[in-house]
């Protein structure tokens, strides 16, 4: 290309509209080439039929088609490490600047620093923007500047800060003529990146007014299946968090709004306390002597614990890549408290299976059920997996769907007695925390 270009690098923001970094790039002085990199350092850890890889690939192809059909432009798709790809891009193009949206996870921060260093050696600017959250880093902190480590005061301060700010949803349409013209940018098939089409699909999200209005009444009952399925779409940025916040406000549903704020709470925790990825937020909990029985872990993973609601959750996860939030709490608590298996084992299994896996929320919620995180449930709060059925699946509809064999003779006996497991857990925790 004869003239300089700007690059916008898609990562966790796979949409054209209301994309902060993309719109900033399009407001610059040069045509913009959008790129996406299938990062081999991430992909090599995934199973070859991972539904998230299929979802990302399909989303990119839709975006690419829209750019080609409606804007005489395209999207360049690469595979490799970001360092390799950017080294080649610098060789092939006269790049004025690269634009990205912030990513807060430890690997992403390291990766972005390496790209910034590479670009600076070529005197290319890297501009970075807040996009996947409404408030980030130190924007919602205590009056003394310290981060909140309890959700409720964080949520109150978040709302106070929100009321004093403007929620800007940006229209991309006026800026699209600034895209690089031409449709011959590199593309990749799923097999090009070493993947095959997944047998299960990431579903569309549901954020209709009715779902939001009824959210408080229905969200705790897994048989109703009245959750938004927004998780993967927020994770990969196929929907704008600002648009979702506006929807929650329009329907005046405080509970739905609070759930979106929980996500930001865990993100700021991960930002301020990156060690929580693999260490307990409360260090003394790392003294717990976990049993870590591999055979018992396998039974939990496969949904063969003999506790129908636990098994229903695990089988739903294995078959669909999703588990109802109420059941996530129970399955997590059962693993850590009943079986005394390290929360990190469960966190890693969910990371592999959940389509909506987001490090901050997954780590935060697993530490919550283990009692070792911020704002955690006290360690002596141990869910009873039988009475939970009476509360949340009294007609056994959810159980019947996912564990149709639960009344058969072939269904396993409970792998551990609840009363014994509870007392054993309290003993082990008390010793560690003494």
N, C-alpha and C positions, 0 to 999 in steps of 0.2 A: 504494500500500500504506500501511496506517495506521501500522504499527510499523516501526522501523528494521530494516535487513537488513545482513548481511555478504555480501560477494561473494567467491567463489573464482574466479580467472581461470586456466583451463586453458591451457597452452602446450606444453611438452615433456613432458607427464605425463598422457597421454590414457587414464587408467584410473580406476576408482573405488576399487579396493582398494589398501591399503598406499600411500596417497598422502599424504605428510607434511603438506603445506600444506592439503589438503582436510580431513583429519581435524582439524587444528588449528582450522580455520574452524568445523567442526561442533561443536567443543568450546566455542565462544564463547557469548555471551549471546543471540544473535539468530539467526533463521532465515537459511539460506544459499542464495543464488542462484548456481548455477554458470554461468559464461559462457565462451565461446570467441570469439576475434576472428580472422577471416581477414584477416591484415595485408596490405593492398594494397601496402605498400612492399616486402614480400617476394614476393608473388604476381606482381607485374607483371614480375619478372625471369624468370619460369618459362614454358616452353612451355605452350600451352593444353591439351595432353593429358598433362600431367605426372602420372605414376603416384602421386607422393607426395601431390598434391592430392586425387586419388580416394581414396587410402588414408586420409588424414585425414578426409575427408568421410564415408566409410563408417564409420569408427571412431566419429565423433561421433554418427552416426545410431543406431548400436547402443547407445551409452551413453544417448542420449536416450530410446530405446524402453524400455530397462531401467528408467530413472528413472520413466517414465510408467506402465509396466505394473506395476511392483513397489512403487513408493514414492510414487505420486500426485504426483510432482514432474516436473521437466523440466530442460532445458539451453538457455540462451539463446545463439543463434549470430548473430554480427554480422559485417559486412564493412566495412572502412575502415581508417584509421590508428588505432592504439590511443588516441592523443590525442583524435581526433574521437569515438570510441565512448565513452570515459570521460567526456568533457565532457557527452555526452547522458545517460549513466547517472546522473551527479550531478544533472542537471536533473530526471530522471524519478523518482528514488528517494531515500529518506532512508537514506543509506549510513553505517553506523557504522564499518566497516573493510573493507579489501580484503586478501585473502590470496593469495600467490603462492609458487611454488617458484623457487629461484635458477636463473638462466641465466648462463653464464659468457662467452658470446661477445661481442665488442666491440659489435655492433649492439644486442644484447639489454641489455647494461649501460647503454648510452646511453638506449634506449627506457624501461627501468625507472626510470631517474633522472628522466626527463621526466614519467612517470606519478606518481612519488612527489611531485614538485614540484606537479603539478596537484592532486593529492589534498590535499596539505598546505595549499594555498590555501583549501580548503573545510573544513579542520580534520578531515580523514578520515585515519585511520592506515593505513599500508601495512605488513603483516607478511610477512616473507619467510623461507623455510625451505630447508634442504638436502634434496634428494630424488633427483636423478639420478645421484648418486655416493655411495659409502660415505664417502670422505674428500675434502675440498675445500680449495682455497686454501692455507692455511698449516698444515693439520692433519698433513701428513706432510712434514717438512722436516729438514734436517741439524741436528745438535746446536747449531750456531751460529745457527740461524734462517734460513739461506740455502736456497733451493730446490735440490732435486736436478736435475741435468741429464744424469744417466746412469741408465738404467732399472734395472739390477741392484741397486745400493744402495737406490734408491727402493723397489723391490719388497720388499727385505728389511725396510726400515723400515716399509713399509705393513703387512706381515704381522705384524711385532712389535706395531705399534699396534693392529692388528685383534685380536690375541690378548688384548690388555688392555682391550678394549671389548666392548660388548654389541650384537649385531646384532638390532635390533628390527624385526619384521615386524608391522604393525598391521592389525587387523581393523576394517573400516569399519562393519560391520553395526549395532553398538550405537548408532552416531551418526546413522544415516540419517534418523531421524524429525525431525532438525533442519533438513532441507531445506525451502526455500520450497514450500508446497503450491500446486497448480495447474499446468495443462499448456499454458497458452496463451502460453508464452514464444516469442520470435521464432525462426524457423528459416530456412534458406537451402538451395536446391538447388545442385548443381554449376554449372548454367548461370547461377544468380543471381550467382555470384562470377566468372563469365566463363570457366569451364572446361568441358571435355567429358570424358566417361568415357575413361580411359586404355585403350589396347589391351593393355598388359601389367600384370600384377598383382603387388603386393608379397606374397610367399608367407608363410604361417604359419611361425613358428620351430619348430625341433626341438631340444628340450633334454631328450630322453629319457635315462634312465640309460645305455642302450646307446651312444647317440651320445657322451655325455660319457666313458664308460669307454674307448671306442675312439678318442677324439679324437687322442691323441698318435700312434697308428699310422696314421691315415688322413688327417690334416689337410693334408699336403703334396702329396697326389696329386689333381689337379683332376678326373680322370676318375671318381674314387670319389664325388665330390659329397657328402662327409660333413662339411660345415660346418653350423653351427647355424642360419644365416640370422637370427641374433638382432639384427644391426646395426640395421635400421630400427626394430625394436621397442624397443630401448634408446634410439635417437635420438628417437623420438616418445613414449617413455614408456608404450607399451601394455603393457609388462611392468616389474615392479619389479626394480631392480638388486639389492636385498637378497634377493629370492626367488631370483634367479639365483646369487648368491654362495652361498646356502644349498645350492642344488642341487649346485654345484661341490664344496662341502665334503663333502656327503653321499656323493658318488661318489669322494671322495678323489683327484680328478684334478688334479694340480698344473698341468699344461699349460693346461687349460681355465681354471683359476683365474687363471693368469698372464696370459692373454689379456684377461680382464676388468680386471686391474690395469693393463695397457698403456693401456687406454682412459682410466683415471684419471690415469696418468702424463702423457699428452698434454694432458689437460684442465688439469692444474696448470701445465704449461708455458705453455699459452695464457694462463692467468690471470696468471702472473708476467711473461711476455714477450709482451704483445699485439702488439708490432711484428712478430712472426714471421708474421703473416697475410700480409704482402706483402714482408717483408725477411728475408734469411738470418739465422739465429740467429748464425752466425759471419760478421761483417760483411765480412771480406775476400773471401768467396765472391760478394758482390755485384759484384766486379770482373771476374767471368768474362765474356768476350766471346762470348755465345751467338750461334749462326748464325741461329737463328729463321727458317728457310726455310719459308714458308707452304705451299708445295706438298708438302714432306716432312711437315709437320704434318698436312695433310689425309690423306695416305696412312696415317699412323699412326692417326689418328682412325677411318678407315674399315676398318682391318685389312687393308691392302694393302702391307705392308712387304716381303713375300717371305720373312719368317721365320715359319714356321707357328705356333709357340707364342705369339709376340707377337700374330699376327693372330687366333688363336683367342680370346685374352683380350679383345681389342678388339671382336671380333664378338659374343662373349658379353655384354659390357657393353652394346653398342648394341641388342641384341635383347631383353635381359632386365632391364637395370638392375642387374646383379650381375656381379662378376668374382671368381674364386677368389683368395684372398689371396696364394698363392704366385705366381700369374701377375701380380698387381698389381705385385709387386716387379720382375719381369722387364720388363713393359711400361713401367713408370716409369723404370727404369734405361736401357732402350733409347732412350727419348725424350731423356733428359738427356745420356747418355754417348755413344751411337752417333750421334745426330743433332744433339747440342749445341743442343737447344731448351730454353729457360728452363722450369724446373720449375713456374713459376706458370701457364704455358700448360696444362700437364697437369693441374695442380691444379684449374683452372677447368673443364676438360672433364669431369673426374671429378665435380666439384660439380654439374654440370648433369645428368649421366647416372646417377650412383649413387643407388639408393634408400636406401642406408644412409649417405649423405653426412653426416658430422659434421665441422665445421670443424677442431676440435682434432686429430683423428686424421688427416684428409686432409692438412692442412698438415704435421703432424709426419712422416707417412710419405713425403710427397713430398720434404721436406727431407732425410729419411734417404737416399732413393735418390740424390739429387743430391749428397750428402756434405756439405751445408752446415748441417745441423740439429744438435739435441742428440743425443748418443749415436749419431752418424751413422756409416754405413759409410765407411771411408777412401776418398778420391776415386779411388784407383787400383784399388779393387775394382770390376771391370766384368764383369757377368754375360755369359757366352757364350750367346747365344740358341739355339745348336745343341746344345751339351752339356747345357743345362738340360732338353732333351727326354729325353735318355738317363736323367737322374736322376729326373724327375718325371712323364713321360708316355711310358715306353719302348715301350709297345704302340701308341702314337699314337691311343688311344681318344678322348681329349679333343680332339685336333687333328681327327680324322675327324668328330667331332660338329659342330664349329663352323667348320671349314675343309674341307668335303667336296671342294673342288676342288684340294687341296694337291698332288695328283699329276698334275693335268691340265696340258696345254700352256698353257692360259689363265692358270694361276697365275703371278703376277709373279715375276721374278727378284729375289733380295735387293737391296734398294735401296741398300745400302751394304756394303762388304766389312768383315767383323768386325775383321780384323787392322789394316787402315788406320784404321778408325773408333776403335779402341782407342788407337792411337798418337796420332792427332789429338786425342783427348780428353785424354790425359795431357799433351800439349804445351800445350794451351789452359789447362788447370787449373794446370799448373806456372807458366806466365807470370803468371796472375792472382794466385797465392798467393806469388809470389817476394817 
